[in-house]
Amino acid sequence: MPRIQRALISVTDKSGLTDFARGLAEFGVEIVSTGGTARLLREAGLTVRDVAEITGFPEMLDGRVKTIHPRIAGGILAIRSKPDHLRALQEHGIPAFDMVVVNLYAFEQAAAQPGIAVEDLIEQIDIGGPTLIRAAAKNWQDVAVLSSPRQYAGVLEEMRASGGEVSRATCWRLAVEAFQRTADYDRAISARLARLEYQDGQFRDREEAIPDVLDVRAPCRMRLRYGENPHQVAALYGSAHTGVAGGEQLQGKELSYNNLVDLDAAFQLVREFTRPAAAIIKHTNPCGCAEQETLAEAYRKAYECDPVSAFGGVLGFNRPVDEETAQEIVKTFIEAIVAPDVTPGARALLAAKKNLRVVKVDFGWRPEPVLRTISGGWLLQTPDDATLDRARARVVTERAPSQAEWEALEFAWKVVKHVKSNAIVYARAGQVVGVGAGQMSRVDSVKIGAMKAVLPLEGTVLASDAFFPFPDGVEEAARHGVTAVIQPGGSVRDEEVIAAANRLGLAMVFTGIRHFRH
């Protein structure tokens, strides 16, 4: 590609622009610009030619019309290898552009502002910018298109190494990134406007949580060594800076696909609690969870639940990991940890476990729609963010739970929501005692939860993610010393189940909410 001789610059995000323009000026590049961009460059001492000088028209309609003109589009789209294109430029006195530097109105930022007027939102829809970017990207073999300030340094470095040229390979990469940018921009506009309804002269947000069109696009954050198994290829995608996908790995080996899935399960569980909480995850199921006054005590209580399964587990904490907690962690083999932070003292202790993966995560993440694939399509659902309101729960037995039982039931209900169905959790207030997960029969989950328990079950409570279809689950729980049960209710045999609970002296609470997790 010949040397860059003329550049069209028109940007909203002006970060790094003056330094980049000075770099272009080193090679004698003529700069053509518009409005505020031209003013900024002139104030920096650079020579700038106005777009209006080329088009013969002033900027008009409050800046809506600046660069949409044949004398600009022609100079970008002309293919230099076609003599008839070059003759057309010469005949009409159109200057050719070798570089286009454009970024777009900040629509995404505007759309994120609560209560923004629709008129103000519409004004942030860029028209000329995407047109210029797409035109330059289409003619990539002759025009270098820069659509982000992040690209400035690399392009300048290449120009300095080549005497002012930008290679075809670089132009192709820039063109691909440009089309990605305009596609993202159009998606953002389409998604936001699709949530608006216009009725009787008024705009209002649609209440429907499920979009008419599913549109998922995210950059690759990390290519993984493999997927769930070594013969599978995998990668992590995501654009957010919160949650596990946006986490910062502080130490340890490369994260695996399974690590990330388990880290997310741990993160989702510990977010349920307001007091210091710890969770131990194995194959996405909790094998220990506790909420206590200190993080170290929460971890000790969580570990007590199932020390055998905790070996090689993944840990989640809802507080920064402190030195006392780290001293407990390093006593056993742990695969990975997710937490909002790690104190310097704790970092020093955890660093001794060189392979231990530690991920710092912004807990400001907000629940998002849940997406999964099936053969030939996708399933989308709103997140399971339902919480228990004691005032709305219904005591259905002759005996109501005691205050201590209520606290244990509320704790167990938070945990059972994160266990694979059929899900059963035995617990005391602030501590899981046994977990029965993923069984085809609910009574088998009750049996397995008791079988796995190493702590005494006498005096515990039991949570079930869905109703008991028969009294046998409640009878089995009572046999192990359970005193109270929390479940959604809704079985055709509810009366039989309640009668069994009354006969066994149990307290039972119906929530009216089911927590299936498949």
MIDRENMAR-701351 format. One record per residue (C-alpha): residue number from 1; y, z, x. Coordinates in steps of 0.1 Angstrom, whole numbers. Layout:
resi c2 c3 c1
NUM Y Z X
...
***
This chain:
resi c2 c3 c1
1 0 0 0
2 35 -9 14
3 60 18 22
4 76 37 -6
5 111 22 -10
6 122 33 -45
7 113 64 -65
8 121 73 -101
9 125 111 -105
10 129 128 -139
11 114 163 -142
12 116 194 -164
13 100 217 -138
14 123 214 -109
15 105 238 -86
16 102 223 -51
17 120 192 -61
18 150 192 -37
19 127 197 -6
20 105 169 -18
21 135 146 -24
22 149 154 10
23 115 144 24
24 117 110 6
25 152 105 19
26 139 108 55
27 122 75 49
28 152 59 33
29 136 60 -2
30 162 51 -29
31 162 78 -56
32 168 69 -92
33 171 98 -116
34 184 111 -150
35 206 139 -164
36 199 174 -150
37 175 161 -124
38 201 138 -109
39 227 165 -111
40 205 190 -92
41 197 164 -64
42 234 155 -60
43 243 192 -57
44 217 194 -29
45 236 166 -11
46 213 138 -19
47 223 103 -29
48 211 94 -64
49 213 63 -85
50 216 68 -123
51 190 53 -146
52 219 42 -168
53 231 20 -139
54 199 1 -140
55 194 -1 -178
56 231 -8 -186
57 228 18 -214
58 240 55 -213
59 217 83 -222
60 219 88 -259
61 207 107 -290
62 210 141 -272
63 189 128 -243
64 161 115 -264
65 166 80 -251
66 170 77 -213
67 142 58 -196
68 126 39 -225
69 139 5 -215
70 123 -28 -202
71 143 -26 -170
72 125 7 -162
73 91 -1 -176
74 91 -35 -160
75 99 -21 -126
76 69 3 -129
77 43 -20 -146
78 48 -52 -125
79 17 -59 -105
80 29 -68 -70
81 -1 -92 -63
82 9 -114 -92
83 36 -139 -83
84 46 -144 -120
85 53 -107 -123
86 75 -107 -92
87 93 -138 -105
88 100 -120 -138
89 115 -90 -119
90 137 -113 -99
91 148 -134 -129
92 159 -103 -148
93 172 -84 -119
94 147 -55 -123
95 142 -32 -93
96 105 -23 -86
97 95 13 -84
98 69 24 -58
99 68 60 -69
100 73 79 -102
101 79 116 -102
102 78 130 -137
103 67 162 -154
104 68 169 -191
105 88 191 -215
106 73 226 -216
107 56 221 -250
108 28 246 -243
109 53 273 -234
110 73 266 -266
111 42 267 -287
112 33 301 -273
113 66 316 -285
114 60 337 -316
115 81 326 -345
116 95 295 -329
117 112 272 -355
118 93 239 -361
119 124 220 -353
120 126 236 -319
121 89 230 -313
122 93 193 -322
123 121 189 -297
124 97 200 -269
125 75 169 -276
126 82 146 -246
127 83 109 -254
128 97 92 -223
129 78 114 -198
130 43 105 -209
131 53 69 -212
132 65 68 -176
133 35 87 -163
134 10 65 -181
135 27 33 -170
136 27 44 -134
137 -9 56 -135
138 -20 23 -151
139 -4 4 -122
140 -19 28 -97
141 -25 2 -70
142 12 -3 -66
143 28 29 -78
144 22 65 -67
145 26 88 -97
146 33 125 -92
147 30 146 -124
148 30 181 -109
149 50 199 -82
150 17 210 -67
151 13 174 -55
152 46 172 -35
153 34 188 -2
154 3 167 2
155 21 134 -5
156 49 142 19
157 24 151 46
158 6 118 41
159 39 98 42
160 49 115 74
161 15 107 90
162 16 70 79
163 53 62 83
164 62 64 46
165 31 50 29
166 8 65 3
167 -28 53 5
168 -47 36 -24
169 -72 64 -24
170 -44 89 -29
171 -27 68 -56
172 -60 66 -75
173 -64 104 -73
174 -29 109 -85
175 -34 84 -114
176 -65 102 -126
177 -47 135 -125
178 -18 120 -144
179 -40 108 -172
180 -56 142 -173
181 -21 158 -176
182 -10 135 -205
183 -43 140 -222
184 -39 178 -220
185 -4 175 -233
186 -13 154 -263
187 -42 178 -271
188 -18 208 -270
189 6 190 -294
190 -22 179 -317
191 -38 213 -318
192 -6 232 -325
193 7 208 -352
194 -27 207 -369
195 -22 244 -376
196 10 237 -396
197 12 228 -433
198 42 213 -450
199 46 222 -486
200 77 224 -509
201 100 218 -480
202 86 246 -459
203 63 248 -429
204 37 275 -427
205 7 282 -404
206 -27 274 -419
207 -49 304 -423
208 -81 285 -416
209 -95 298 -383
210 -119 268 -377
211 -102 235 -367
212 -110 202 -384
213 -116 187 -350
214 -132 205 -321
215 -114 197 -289
216 -125 215 -257
217 -110 206 -223
218 -110 229 -193
219 -108 223 -155
220 -137 231 -133
221 -130 265 -116
222 -162 267 -96
223 -193 247 -89
224 -223 270 -89
225 -254 269 -67
226 -275 263 -98
227 -279 272 -134
228 -302 298 -150
229 -329 283 -127
230 -328 265 -93
231 -336 231 -108
232 -306 232 -131
233 -270 221 -121
234 -241 243 -133
235 -204 249 -130
236 -178 273 -144
237 -149 259 -164
238 -118 276 -178
239 -80 274 -178
240 -72 311 -186
241 -63 337 -161
242 -78 365 -181
243 -114 374 -189
244 -144 369 -166
245 -137 331 -161
246 -103 339 -148
247 -115 368 -126
248 -109 373 -89
249 -139 379 -67
250 -131 407 -43
251 -163 407 -23
252 -200 396 -22
253 -221 366 -23
254 -213 335 -44
255 -215 342 -81
256 -244 327 -100
257 -247 313 -135
258 -267 344 -145
259 -242 368 -128
260 -214 353 -148
261 -233 356 -181
262 -242 392 -174
263 -207 400 -162
264 -192 387 -194
265 -217 408 -214
266 -206 439 -195
267 -169 431 -199
268 -173 425 -236
269 -191 458 -241
270 -168 481 -221
271 -137 467 -239
272 -149 484 -270
273 -140 518 -257
274 -107 536 -252
275 -120 564 -230
276 -135 557 -195
277 -166 537 -201
278 -194 522 -180
279 -221 497 -190
280 -252 485 -172
281 -264 451 -182
282 -298 434 -176
283 -303 399 -189
284 -273 403 -212
285 -286 434 -229
286 -273 469 -221
287 -299 492 -205
288 -273 519 -202
289 -238 527 -216
290 -216 557 -217
291 -181 568 -225
292 -169 601 -209
293 -138 619 -196
294 -141 603 -161
295 -154 570 -150
296 -179 585 -125
297 -194 607 -153
298 -196 577 -176
299 -215 558 -149
300 -239 587 -143
301 -246 590 -180
302 -251 553 -183
303 -275 553 -153
304 -295 582 -168
305 -305 560 -198
306 -328 537 -178
307 -328 541 -140
308 -357 516 -136
309 -339 488 -155
310 -306 496 -138
311 -320 484 -105
312 -305 450 -99
313 -283 453 -129
314 -247 442 -135
315 -221 469 -141
316 -190 469 -163
317 -161 494 -162
318 -130 496 -184
319 -110 515 -157
320 -104 508 -120
321 -134 518 -100
322 -125 549 -80
323 -140 564 -49
324 -162 589 -68
325 -177 562 -90
326 -183 539 -60
327 -202 567 -43
328 -226 567 -72
329 -228 530 -74
330 -239 525 -38
331 -270 548 -43
332 -289 519 -58
333 -291 481 -57
334 -266 465 -80
335 -260 427 -83
336 -224 426 -96
337 -195 446 -109
338 -167 437 -133
339 -137 460 -136
340 -99 458 -141
341 -95 468 -104
342 -110 487 -75
343 -91 514 -56
344 -88 511 -17
345 -112 540 -12
346 -138 525 -35
347 -134 491 -18
348 -143 506 15
349 -175 521 1
350 -185 490 -18
351 -179 468 12
352 -209 483 29
353 -230 465 3
354 -221 430 16
355 -240 411 -10
356 -226 431 -39
357 -204 409 -60
358 -172 426 -73
359 -150 408 -98
360 -115 420 -108
361 -107 409 -143
362 -75 411 -164
363 -85 431 -195
364 -56 415 -214
365 -79 388 -226
366 -79 383 -264
367 -112 374 -282
368 -116 336 -287
369 -138 315 -309
370 -174 315 -298
371 -188 281 -289
372 -224 271 -282
373 -244 239 -281
374 -273 228 -302
375 -292 195 -299
376 -267 168 -311
377 -237 191 -317
378 -218 223 -313
379 -215 255 -333
380 -182 274 -335
381 -176 308 -350
382 -148 334 -349
383 -155 363 -326
384 -173 394 -338
385 -143 417 -336
386 -152 439 -366
387 -149 476 -360
388 -161 506 -379
389 -137 524 -402
390 -152 558 -410
391 -132 560 -442
392 -147 527 -455
393 -183 535 -444
394 -206 548 -471
395 -228 579 -468
396 -258 570 -489
397 -280 600 -483
398 -280 635 -498
399 -270 649 -464
400 -237 636 -448
401 -235 634 -410
402 -221 664 -391
403 -190 658 -370
404 -212 655 -339
405 -234 630 -356
406 -205 610 -367
407 -192 607 -332
408 -226 597 -320
409 -230 571 -348
410 -196 556 -341
411 -205 553 -304
412 -239 538 -311
413 -224 513 -335
414 -201 499 -308
415 -230 495 -285
416 -255 479 -309
417 -231 451 -316
418 -238 439 -280
419 -276 441 -281
420 -296 410 -289
421 -312 411 -324
422 -332 427 -337
423 -312 455 -321
424 -317 492 -321
425 -298 519 -301
426 -306 555 -298
427 -276 576 -287
428 -258 608 -284
429 -220 611 -285
430 -208 590 -256
431 -243 582 -242
432 -270 556 -249
433 -305 571 -248
434 -327 541 -256
435 -324 504 -265
436 -347 482 -284
437 -336 445 -281
438 -346 411 -292
439 -378 418 -311
440 -391 397 -340
441 -398 429 -360
442 -371 456 -365
443 -397 484 -365
444 -409 471 -331
445 -374 474 -318
446 -373 510 -330
447 -406 516 -312
448 -395 499 -279
449 -362 518 -279
450 -381 550 -281
451 -407 539 -255
452 -380 530 -230
453 -362 563 -234
454 -365 587 -204
455 -340 612 -219
456 -351 634 -248
457 -348 617 -282
458 -347 649 -302
459 -314 652 -319
460 -302 616 -313
461 -288 591 -338
462 -299 556 -343
463 -279 524 -349
464 -294 492 -363
465 -275 459 -361
466 -289 448 -395
467 -305 464 -425
468 -340 479 -425
469 -361 457 -447
470 -387 485 -451
471 -387 523 -448
472 -411 521 -417
473 -382 517 -392
474 -365 549 -405
475 -398 567 -406
476 -405 557 -370
477 -371 568 -359
478 -375 602 -375
479 -409 606 -358
480 -390 606 -324
481 -364 632 -335
482 -335 610 -348
483 -313 630 -372
484 -289 603 -385
485 -289 565 -389
486 -261 539 -392
487 -269 504 -405
488 -252 477 -426
489 -273 481 -457
490 -279 453 -481
491 -317 451 -482
492 -335 447 -516
493 -354 478 -506
494 -323 499 -497
495 -333 525 -523
496 -367 529 -507
497 -351 532 -473
498 -326 558 -486
499 -354 577 -503
500 -373 579 -470
501 -342 591 -452
502 -337 619 -478
503 -374 629 -476
504 -371 632 -438
505 -338 651 -439
506 -318 623 -422
507 -282 614 -428
508 -276 577 -433
509 -244 556 -433
510 -240 521 -446
511 -213 501 -428
512 -214 469 -449
513 -210 450 -417
514 -239 432 -398
515 -238 426 -360
516 -265 399 -354
517 -264 386 -318
518 -287 356 -312
***
